[in-house]
Amino acid sequence: MKLSNYFLPILKETPSEAKIKSHQLMLRSGMIRQSASGIYSWLPLGFKVLKNIENVVREEQNNAGAIELLMPTIQSSEIWKESGRYDDYGKEMLRIQDRHERDLLYGPTNEELITQIFRDNIKSYKNLPLMLYHIQWKFRDEIRPRFGVMRCREFLMKDTYSFDIDQAAAELSYKKMFLSYLKTFEKLELKAIPMKAETGPIGGDLSHEFIILAETGESEVYLDKNILDIETKNLDYSIESVNGIIEKYSKFYSATDEKHNKDDFNQIKKNDQMHTRGIEIGHIFYFGDKYSKSMNALINNNEGKNINPQMGSYGIGVSRLPAAIIEAKYNDEFMKWPLSITPFKVAILNLGKNGDEADQKSLEFYNLLCNLKLEPLLDDTSDSPSSKFKNFDLIGIPFQIIIGSKLKKDEYEFKEIGKDKKILSKDEIINFLKEAYKIDQ
Amino acid sequence: MKLSNYFLPILKETPSEAKIKSHQLMLRSGMIRQSASGIYSWLPLGFKVLKNIENVVREEQNNAGAIELLMPTIQSSEIWKESGRYDDYGKEMLRIQDRHERDLLYGPTNEELITQIFRDNIKSYKNLPLMLYHIQWKFRDEIRPRFGVMRCREFLMKDTYSFDIDQAAAELSYKKMFLSYLKTFEKLELKAIPMKAETGPIGGDLSHEFIILAETGESEVYLDKNILDIETKNLDYSIESVNGIIEKYSKFYSATDEKHNKDDFNQIKKNDQMHTRGIEIGHIFYFGDKYSKSMNALINNNEGKNINPQMGSYGIGVSRLPAAIIEAKYNDEFMKWPLSITPFKVAILNLGKNGDEADQKSLEFYNLLCNLKLEPLLDDTSDSPSSKFKNFDLIGIPFQIIIGSKLKKDEYEFKEIGKDKKILSKDEIINFLKEAYKIDQ
């Protein structure tokens, strides 16, 4: 992409309404714009990051054996009356009447709808275990939306729902999702810590939040530092890997203030005690037959008896992840996107103009990188070099090729964000990028 | 994917509520389920087709130079009051009040919101021409939703909006989209005919509908048969290609009944006259400064004067396309998806069981095809062969490998939907599939 053809409205000043750095940075770098209170448009750069995150989440759901479908945003109130949650949900639920005065709502979550789909289509234990997921926009009418996409009203979630024949099978599904969350966040270069959690309006007995540490986080968290060193890289979704995964984490203390226990925390060695803040990026629940019973979803088990399947639900806040990643990674001077989700793989800063040597070199390198699927963003505008440097440190493309007039024919300035510049040849840069992005050609 | 792990609820009977074949087939093949009047869930098979169509549409938008972003589903009423359309839209607009009694709405279209984004972020002619698009769910509160996803209430659209400095430039953008629509539908194996259209509530002077011929279509259409033979394959988005594209089609008569002119139609040779029905799958509009003026979007032109940009909008009904494709391609006995959007590339019908030779051969072939990214769906259930044959003709995967016990070690029955079976070796099948899907490895 050439910047002169792109839509990247960078702001020089930090908008006064933005109180935390992710909100400031997403506005300044032209990723998002508010269109109504707590409702955002994702401009091209932000949209690319969002889509890339969505794909990382999707890939690991598929690896875990979950199957993707798509439920609509607007739901009938009737299924919510069946489950008994229509009144519970209060003013956070956006309630709507259609032209025939039927009560609809904008889904804040999907336990009812997936249970209805299951109930109408699956009758036998032979179809279990089953994990279904979708990635869809939701709405919660927050009383005070704030912090940009971190606490907004219309937001993108990945929700998985598991259906199992009994509690033991359901716990296995729970553990698979537990592992898939750890792997997903690892791919996003985030250190997510699972913490025992309250179940809230979803219900059930077993629940974990996945939290990343960030000083601007909404929750206070307490943990034993050793929990940060647990490795999950080599685990797969076999029963052997998955069993024991929760126990691995349970060995070390970790809790949000809701679940915090002072006495237990004080048992930890002083040096290992950590008290900080965190951001919730995932939440998983096991709630047995809460919905399958109230909504009368029945399956025939292998003894010919009708029983209610055991269910769980598993959410990732996809549209809050760009903000969470910024909170975790932005160091107040520059931003560097994880390679798995960067909006462009490499930036070319053309410091030449009007067909001079630098200008020509830039265009040639750009065409080459396009052909190699190395997705470059070429700054071909007439902005000053200093403004180009500033803008590109802001938007966080991990690598920059800087092309001015001072260097020899096959010499280029190459910079990895946060590191020193080097002088490299074209081939060296291409080989470096191919290796970084694991592209073999 | 193994069918035993998948969620594919096939119906044996045609549901009585479905009146047209696409609706019947999409329900029977487990692609969609209604969750409320005119609101559908996309089950895994339907979801895959929808996503694939989305990607074909996206690819050709990108080729035409349009840039993707994402606007939210829920909009503020204020911008609609600015443009003057808040009252015009009537009961088709889903109106909502939030907890603070602010008037919101579920976007039925996005001219206002994109104009607001443009107005707030773009000030100079240097940023033009600009084409922005998004693929997002919309809601129109149809009084009588019917025909499944063909005329529903929540639906997925691709909308592009063009911004240009003057009318001549705006017409060029219009022609680029005109061409991109022809190319998009060609990739979907659809013969779309552009027809001059009324502008309706969008407004403006110039508008074309893109219509495919189908007896069950909602519109009556009249055309000169010769229009079906126009070739667009070799056209690119250069000015030379794009200029003259509309003229090429204008040479031959084509009109919906709204714009039909009997006298003009009767000038056509009797043999070339065609009067049938069609389905609208795209609609494009040029409306000048209708929104940029009423909403006060201003750009500085190259003489330093503030002017209102010239705009157009361009829609494709993404979620009605699976139904439209079925109406155009299903021949009452079987379905065959276009290769560009098929939910799986090849089906394996395992007629063996419990580890017998056919069972083993099926699993081996399945693993091989997975490794080659030939995305197979393996029917490993205990259903009878006749029921497997019936189901797979219904769901429309273009190629089937049928593995029973009668054949020699390296012999397989291979069937392309709608053609006769052949006996082929493993390598012959793989080479055939690689060539069909243009996979080189």
Interface residues (C-beta under 8 A of the other chain):
Chain A: S4 N5 Y6 F7 P9 G30 R33 S35 A36 S37 I39 Y40 S41 W42 L43 P44 F47 L50 G65 I67 E68 L69 L70 M71 P72 T73 I74 Q75 S76 K91 L94 I96 D98 R99 R102 L104 Y106 L113 Q116 I117 D120 N121 I122 K126 N127 L130 L132 W137 F139 D141 I143 R153 E154
Chain B: S4 N5 Y6 F7 P9 G30 R33 S35 A36 S37 I39 Y40 S41 W42 L43 P44 F47 L50 G65 I67 E68 L69 L70 M71 P72 T73 I74 Q75 S76 K91 L94 I96 D98 R99 R102 L104 Y106 L113 Q116 I117 D120 N121 I122 K126 N127 L130 L132 W137 F139 D141 I143 R153 E154
